[in-house]
Amino acid sequence: MKMNDKSHAKFRLRSRAPKAVIFDIGRVIVRLQPERALEPLVTGAGSNRDAHEIWAALQKDPRWEDWQEGRMKPQEWHEHLTRQMNLSLGFDDFCAAWNRALHPETILADSLFARLAERCSLAVLSNTDPLHSAALDAGFTFLRHFPTRIYSCRVGASKPDPAIYRAALDAVGVRAAEALYIDDIAEYVEAARRVGLDALCFENSAQLLQELSQRGLPVE
């Protein structure tokens, strides 16, 4: 089958190294262990449910999207969960517990980001809340390579909404076909592709390095 002119132009563009690489954070760069965060909450609530059950329930909470998209302040989220779960944790202890979900040991090495930053613009794009975004900015050194940080709680939209991908493209100043997006959730990868980005589903470090190398980006 012959490519039409539009398809051929798109192929030629993507055969070049991308001008920007946009990374998801959780389970791509940062290890997420929500059970570490929820253990004190479960104990504080006196619940007989385990942390995984509570995490699943939280993601179905009617206010979860408001929390993720910045329409709730941390104090409001704490008050909401205190009512919902009968928590006995004070606000400061709650914040400390919530942020334990972000494991300090990262999946990908800083050195990879340093090499990529020499060749292209880097950005992170994450569905995250005000507490986690602040903890990321304050406590994770890899973010020094990422001048562009698109957090759902700051832009008022979350994946798979096309608006959050467009916000990232606008921030790095490239067209969709000039950017690569990396996420561990297939639904979000497909959403990025519908916006026009080259996108891949993260499995592990070795697979990512191979994909980056195939796109002409430095990995070692």
ZAFITOR-465982 format. One record per residue: x, y, z of N, C-alpha, C in turn; residue number from 1. Coordinates in steps of 0.1 Angstrom, whole numbers, padded with zeros to 4 digits. Atoms other than C-alpha are relative to their C-alpha. Example, Ala and Ser with C-alpha at 12.3 -4.5 7.8 and 13.67 -1.06 7.14 Angstrom:
BEGIN
PT   nc1   nc2   nc3  cac1  cac2  cac3   cc1   cc2   cc3 torse
PT  0009 -0012  0000  0123 -0045  0078  0009  0012  0000     1
PT -0009 -0011  0000  0137 -0011  0071 -0008  0011  0008     2
END
This chain:
BEGIN
PT   nc1   nc2   nc3  cac1  cac2  cac3   cc1   cc2   cc3 torse
PT  0008 -0012  0000  0000  0000  0000  0009  0012  0000     1
PT -0008 -0012  0001  0014  0034 -0010 -0005  0010  0011     2
PT  0004 -0011 -0009  0014  0062  0016 -0004  0012 -0007     3
PT  0003 -0013  0006 -0004  0093  0008  0010  0011  0005     4
PT -0010 -0010 -0003  0015  0126  0010  0000  0003  0015     5
PT  0001 -0004 -0014  0002  0134  0045  0007 -0011  0009     6
PT -0005  0011 -0008  0011  0099  0059  0015 -0001 -0002     7
PT -0014  0001  0003  0045  0100  0042  0008  0011  0008     8
PT -0006 -0011 -0007  0053  0134  0057  0001 -0003  0015     9
PT  0000  0004 -0014  0043  0121  0091  0010 -0011  0004    10
PT -0010  0011 -0002  0065  0090  0087  0014  0006  0000    11
PT -0013 -0006  0001  0095  0112  0077  0003  0007  0013    12
PT -0002 -0008 -0013  0090  0134  0108  0004 -0009  0011    13
PT -0003  0009 -0012  0089  0105  0132  0012 -0008 -0002    14
PT -0012  0007  0002  0119  0089  0116  0012  0008  0006    15
PT -0010 -0009 -0006  0139  0118  0132 -0002 -0002  0015    16
PT  0001  0000 -0015  0147  0120  0169 -0010  0010  0004    17
PT  0010 -0010 -0004  0119  0137  0188  0006  0012  0006    18
PT -0005 -0013 -0006  0123  0173  0199 -0003  0001  0015    19
PT  0003  0000 -0014  0107  0166  0232 -0004 -0014  0004    20
PT  0004  0012 -0006  0102  0136  0255 -0007  0003  0012    21
PT  0009 -0003 -0011  0074  0137  0279 -0003 -0013  0008    22
PT  0001  0012 -0008  0074  0112  0308 -0012  0001  0010    23
PT  0008  0002 -0012  0047  0100  0332  0010 -0002  0011    24
PT -0008  0002 -0012  0060  0098  0367 -0002 -0013  0007    25
PT  0002  0011 -0008  0044  0071  0387  0001 -0013 -0008    26
PT -0002  0013  0006  0056  0036  0379  0008  0000 -0013    27
PT -0009 -0002  0011  0078  0050  0351  0013  0005  0006    28
PT -0012 -0006 -0007  0102  0072  0371  0000 -0003  0015    29
PT  0001  0002 -0015  0090  0069  0407 -0008 -0012  0003    30
PT  0007  0012 -0005  0080  0037  0424 -0011  0005  0009    31
PT  0012 -0003 -0008  0045  0040  0438 -0003 -0012  0009    32
PT  0003  0011 -0009  0037  0020  0469 -0012  0006  0009    33
PT  0011 -0006 -0008  0002  0033  0481 -0002 -0008  0013    34
PT  0002  0007 -0012  0002  0006  0507  0008  0006  0012    35
PT -0009 -0007 -0010  0030  0025  0525 -0008  0012  0006    36
PT  0008 -0011 -0005  0007  0055  0527 -0012 -0004  0007    37
PT  0013  0003 -0006 -0024  0038  0536  0000 -0008  0013    38
PT -0001  0007 -0013 -0011  0016  0564 -0004  0008  0012    39
PT  0004 -0008 -0011 -0013  0044  0589 -0014  0004  0000    40
PT  0014 -0004  0002 -0047  0054  0575 -0009 -0011  0004    41
PT  0008  0012 -0004 -0060  0019  0579  0000 -0002  0015    42
PT -0001  0002 -0015 -0047  0017  0615 -0008  0011  0007    43
PT  0007 -0011 -0006 -0061  0052  0622 -0015 -0001 -0001    44
PT  0015  0001  0002 -0095  0043  0609 -0005 -0012  0007    45
PT  0004  0012 -0006 -0096  0010  0627 -0007 -0009 -0009    46
PT  0007  0008  0011 -0106 -0007  0594  0005 -0014  0000    47
PT -0004  0014  0002 -0105 -0044  0588  0003 -0003 -0015    48
PT -0003  0002  0014 -0099 -0038  0551  0015  0003 -0002    49
PT -0014 -0002  0001 -0063 -0040  0538  0002  0013 -0009    50
PT -0003 -0013  0007 -0045 -0011  0521 -0004  0000 -0014    51
PT  0004  0000  0014 -0051 -0023  0486 -0015  0002 -0003    52
PT  0014 -0002  0001 -0088 -0024  0491 -0004  0014  0002    53
PT  0003 -0014 -0002 -0088  0011  0505  0005  0008 -0011    54
PT -0005 -0008  0012 -0067  0024  0476 -0010 -0001 -0011    55
PT  0009  0002  0011 -0091  0009  0451 -0013  0008  0003    56
PT  0012 -0007 -0003 -0120  0025  0470  0002  0015 -0001    57
PT -0003 -0014  0002 -0103  0059  0471 -0001  0005 -0014    58
PT  0000 -0004  0014 -0099  0060  0434 -0015  0000 -0006    59
PT  0014  0000  0004 -0137  0054  0431 -0008  0011  0008    60
PT  0007 -0010 -0008 -0145  0081  0456 -0005  0012 -0009    61
PT  0006 -0010  0009 -0168  0108  0441  0008  0013  0000    62
PT -0009 -0012  0000 -0142  0135  0451  0014 -0002 -0005    63
PT -0013  0003  0005 -0112  0117  0437  0005  0009 -0011    64
PT -0004 -0008  0012 -0112  0136  0404  0002  0015  0005    65
PT -0002 -0013 -0005 -0116  0169  0423  0014  0001  0006    66
PT -0013  0000 -0007 -0086  0160  0444  0012  0000 -0010    67
PT -0011  0001  0010 -0065  0150  0414  0001  0012 -0010    68
PT  0000 -0012  0010 -0075  0181  0393  0000  0013  0007    69
PT -0003 -0012 -0007 -0068  0206  0420 -0012  0008  0005    70
PT  0012 -0007 -0005 -0104  0215  0430 -0002 -0002  0015    71
PT  0001  0002 -0014 -0098  0204  0466  0014  0004  0006    72
PT -0013 -0002 -0007 -0071  0217  0490  0003 -0012  0009    73
PT -0004  0012 -0009 -0051  0192  0511 -0009  0000  0013    74
PT  0008  0000 -0012 -0070  0203  0542 -0014 -0006 -0002    75
PT  0013  0005  0004 -0103  0196  0524  0000 -0015 -0002    76
PT -0001  0014  0002 -0092  0162  0513  0002 -0008  0013    77
PT -0001  0006 -0013 -0081  0153  0548 -0013  0000  0008    78
PT  0013  0000 -0007 -0114  0164  0562 -0010 -0009 -0006    79
PT  0009  0009  0007 -0133  0145  0535  0003 -0015  0004    80
PT -0003  0014 -0004 -0114  0112  0543 -0002 -0002  0015    81
PT  0003  0002 -0014 -0117  0118  0580 -0014 -0004  0002    82
PT  0015  0004 -0001 -0155  0117  0576 -0003 -0013 -0007    83
PT  0003  0012  0008 -0155  0089  0550  0006 -0013  0007    84
PT -0007  0012 -0006 -0130  0066  0569  0001  0000  0015    85
PT -0001 -0001 -0015 -0134  0078  0605  0014  0000  0004    86
PT -0015 -0001 -0003 -0097  0087  0606  0002  0008  0013    87
PT -0004 -0007 -0012 -0081  0098  0638  0013  0007 -0001    88
PT -0012 -0007  0002 -0050  0112  0622 -0002  0015 -0002    89
PT  0000 -0014  0002 -0043  0149  0625  0005  0003 -0014    90
PT -0003 -0004  0014 -0036  0169  0593  0015 -0002 -0003    91
PT -0014  0001  0003  0002  0169  0596  0004 -0015 -0001    92
PT -0003  0015  0001  0004  0131  0603 -0006 -0006 -0013    93
PT  0006  0004  0012 -0020  0126  0574  0008  0003 -0012    94
PT -0009 -0004  0011  0002  0145  0550  0012 -0009 -0001    95
PT -0012  0008 -0001  0033  0126  0561 -0003 -0014 -0005    96
PT  0004  0013  0004  0014  0093  0556 -0003 -0001 -0015    97
PT  0004  0000  0014  0000  0102  0522  0012  0000 -0009    98
PT -0012 -0001  0009  0034  0111  0508  0010 -0012  0001    99
PT -0008  0012 -0001  0049  0078  0519 -0003 -0009 -0012   100
PT  0003  0008  0012  0033  0064  0487  0011  0002 -0011   101
PT -0011 -0002  0009  0063  0079  0468  0013 -0006  0005   102
PT -0012  0006 -0005  0092  0056  0472  0012  0008 -0004   103
PT -0012 -0009  0004  0125  0075  0473  0009 -0006 -0010   104
PT -0009  0006  0010  0143  0050  0451 -0007  0000 -0014   105
PT  0006 -0001  0013  0136  0058  0414  0003 -0012 -0009   106
PT -0002  0011  0009  0132  0034  0386  0010  0002 -0011   107
PT -0010 -0004  0010  0152  0053  0360  0011  0009  0006   108
PT -0011 -0007 -0006  0186  0068  0366  0000  0015 -0005   109
PT -0002 -0014  0004  0193  0105  0366  0009  0002 -0012   110
PT -0009 -0001  0011  0221  0099  0341 -0007 -0001 -0013   111
PT  0008  0001  0012  0195  0090  0315 -0006  0013 -0004   112
PT  0006 -0013  0002  0177  0123  0319  0010  0010 -0004   113
PT -0011 -0010  0003  0210  0142  0318  0004 -0001 -0015   114
PT -0003  0002  0014  0218  0126  0284 -0011  0005 -0009   115
PT  0011 -0005  0008  0184  0132  0270 -0002  0015 -0001   116
PT  0002 -0015  0000  0183  0168  0281  0010  0007 -0009   117
PT -0010 -0006  0009  0214  0175  0259 -0005  0000 -0014   118
PT  0005  0001  0014  0194  0165  0228 -0014  0005 -0002   119
PT  0015 -0003  0002  0157  0174  0235 -0005  0006  0012   120
PT  0007 -0005 -0012  0133  0191  0258 -0006 -0011  0008   121
PT  0006  0010 -0008  0121  0171  0287 -0012  0006  0008   122
PT  0011 -0004 -0008  0088  0173  0305 -0006 -0012  0008   123
PT  0008  0010 -0007  0068  0153  0331 -0015  0004 -0001   124
PT  0014 -0002  0002  0031  0148  0327 -0007 -0011  0009   125
PT  0005  0010 -0010  0013  0132  0357 -0014  0004  0006   126
PT  0012 -0002 -0008 -0021  0127  0372  0004 -0001  0015   127
PT -0005  0000 -0013 -0012  0137  0407 -0007  0011  0008   128
PT  0008 -0010 -0009 -0026  0157  0437  0010  0010  0006   129
PT -0009 -0011 -0005 -0013  0188  0455  0010 -0005  0010   130
PT -0010  0005 -0010  0005  0168  0483  0011 -0007 -0007   131
PT -0010  0007  0007  0023  0145  0460  0008  0009 -0010   132
PT -0008 -0009  0009  0033  0172  0435  0010  0008  0008   133
PT -0010 -0008 -0008  0048  0193  0462  0011 -0009  0006   134
PT -0010  0009 -0005  0066  0163  0476  0010 -0004 -0011   135
PT -0009  0003  0011  0080  0154  0442  0009  0012 -0003   136
PT -0008 -0012  0003  0092  0190  0436  0011  0002  0011   137
PT -0009 -0003 -0011  0108  0192  0470  0011 -0012  0002   138
PT -0008  0011 -0005  0123  0157  0474  0007 -0009 -0011   139
PT -0006  0009  0010  0133  0142  0440  0009  0007 -0009   140
PT -0010 -0008  0008  0165  0154  0423 -0001 -0002 -0015   141
PT  0001  0002  0014  0157  0139  0389 -0008  0012 -0007   142
PT  0009 -0011  0006  0132  0168  0384  0009  0012 -0004   143
PT -0008 -0011  0005  0161  0192  0379  0002  0000 -0015   144
PT -0002  0002  0015  0163  0178  0343 -0013  0004 -0007   145
PT  0013 -0001  0006  0126  0186  0338 -0005  0014  0003   146
PT  0005 -0014 -0003  0119  0224  0336 -0015  0001 -0002   147
PT  0014  0000  0003  0084  0216  0323 -0007 -0011  0008   148
PT  0007  0009 -0009  0061  0199  0349 -0015  0002 -0001   149
PT  0015 -0001  0002  0025  0193  0340 -0007 -0010  0010   150
PT  0006  0008 -0010  0006  0181  0370 -0015  0002 -0001   151
PT  0015 -0001  0001 -0032  0174  0368 -0006  0010  0009   152
PT  0006 -0009 -0010 -0038  0193  0400  0003  0015 -0003   153
PT -0003 -0014  0003 -0023  0224  0385 -0006  0005 -0013   154
PT  0006 -0004  0013 -0038  0224  0350 -0015 -0003  0000   155
PT  0014  0002 -0001 -0073  0212  0361 -0006 -0010 -0010   156
PT  0004  0011  0009 -0074  0182  0338  0009 -0012  0002   157
PT -0008  0011 -0002 -0062  0147  0340 -0002 -0010 -0011   158
PT  0001  0011  0010 -0054  0118  0317 -0012 -0009  0002   159
PT -0003 -0002  0014 -0069  0107  0294 -0006  0012 -0007   160
PT  0005 -0012  0007 -0084  0141  0287  0011  0006 -0009   161
PT -0010 -0006  0009 -0067  0155  0256  0006  0013  0005   162
PT -0005 -0013 -0004 -0064  0189  0273  0013 -0001  0007   163
PT -0012  0001 -0008 -0036  0177  0296  0012 -0003 -0009   164
PT -0011  0003  0010 -0015  0164  0266  0003  0013 -0007   165
PT -0002 -0013  0007 -0021  0197  0248  0007  0010  0009   166
PT -0007 -0009 -0009 -0010  0216  0279  0015 -0003  0000   167
PT -0014  0003  0001  0023  0197  0278  0007  0004 -0013   168
PT -0005 -0004  0013  0028  0203  0241  0002  0015  0000   169
PT -0002 -0015 -0001  0022  0240  0246  0012  0004  0008   170
PT -0011 -0004 -0010  0046  0241  0275  0014 -0002 -0006   171
PT -0014  0003  0006  0075  0225  0256  0002  0006 -0014   172
PT -0001 -0008  0012  0067  0244  0224  0002 -0009 -0012   173
PT -0001  0008  0012  0065  0215  0199 -0013 -0005 -0005   174
PT  0012  0007  0005  0039  0199  0177 -0001 -0014  0005   175
PT  0002  0014 -0005  0024  0166  0187  0009 -0010 -0007   176
PT -0008  0010  0007  0042  0147  0160  0015  0001  0003   177
PT -0015 -0002 -0003  0076  0161  0173  0003 -0005  0014   178
PT -0002  0004 -0014  0071  0146  0208 -0002 -0014  0002   179
PT  0002  0014 -0004  0074  0112  0224 -0006  0000  0014   180
PT  0006  0001 -0013  0052  0103  0254  0002 -0014  0005   181
PT -0003  0013 -0006  0060  0075  0278 -0009 -0001  0013   182
PT  0009  0003 -0012  0034  0060  0303 -0001 -0015  0002   183
PT  0002  0014 -0003  0028  0027  0320 -0014 -0005 -0002   184
PT  0015  0004  0001 -0010  0027  0314 -0004  0001 -0015   185
PT  0003  0001  0015 -0021  0016  0279 -0011  0010 -0004   186
PT  0010 -0010  0004 -0052  0038  0280  0005  0014 -0002   187
PT -0006 -0013  0001 -0031  0069  0285  0009  0001 -0012   188
PT -0008  0000  0012 -0007  0059  0258 -0009  0002 -0012   189
PT  0009 -0001  0011 -0036  0055  0234 -0006  0014 -0001   190
PT  0005 -0013  0000 -0050  0088  0244  0010  0010 -0006   191
PT -0010 -0009  0005 -0017  0105  0237  0001 -0002 -0016   192
PT -0001  0003  0015 -0016  0088  0202 -0012  0007 -0007   193
PT  0012 -0007  0006 -0051  0102  0195  0002  0015 -0002   194
PT -0004 -0014  0001 -0037  0137  0201  0010  0002 -0011   195
PT -0010 -0001  0011 -0010  0129  0176  0014 -0002  0004   196
PT -0013  0003 -0005  0020  0121  0198  0005 -0014 -0004   197
PT -0006  0013  0000  0044  0092  0193 -0001 -0004  0015   198
PT  0001  0004 -0014  0038  0072  0225  0003 -0015  0001   199
PT -0003  0014 -0003  0050  0040  0241 -0004 -0003  0014   200
PT  0005  0005 -0013  0038  0019  0270  0013 -0006  0007   201
PT -0012  0004 -0008  0066  0015  0296 -0002 -0013  0006   202
PT  0000  0013 -0006  0074 -0020  0307  0011 -0001  0010   203
PT -0012  0000 -0008  0109 -0018  0321  0011  0008 -0006   204
PT -0010 -0009  0005  0141  0001  0318  0007 -0005 -0013   205
PT -0007  0005  0012  0157 -0022  0292 -0009  0003 -0012   206
PT  0010 -0002  0012  0126 -0019  0269  0000  0015 -0003   207
PT  0000 -0014  0003  0126  0019  0273  0013  0004 -0007   208
PT -0013 -0004  0006  0163  0023  0265  0000 -0005 -0015   209
PT  0000  0005  0014  0158  0002  0233 -0009  0009 -0008   210
PT  0009 -0009  0007  0128  0023  0223  0006  0014 -0003   211
PT -0006 -0013  0002  0147  0055  0228  0011  0000 -0010   212
PT -0011  0001  0010  0177  0043  0209 -0005 -0001 -0014   213
PT  0006  0001  0013  0155  0033  0180 -0005  0013 -0006   214
PT  0004 -0013  0004  0143  0069  0179  0011  0010 -0001   215
PT -0011 -0008  0002  0178  0082  0177  0004  0008  0012   216
PT -0003 -0008 -0012  0181  0094  0213  0011 -0007  0007   217
PT -0011  0006 -0007  0212  0089  0234 -0004 -0007  0013   218
PT  0003  0007 -0012  0209  0063  0261  0012 -0005  0008   219
PT -0012  0004 -0008  0245  0056  0271  0012  0008 -0005   220
END
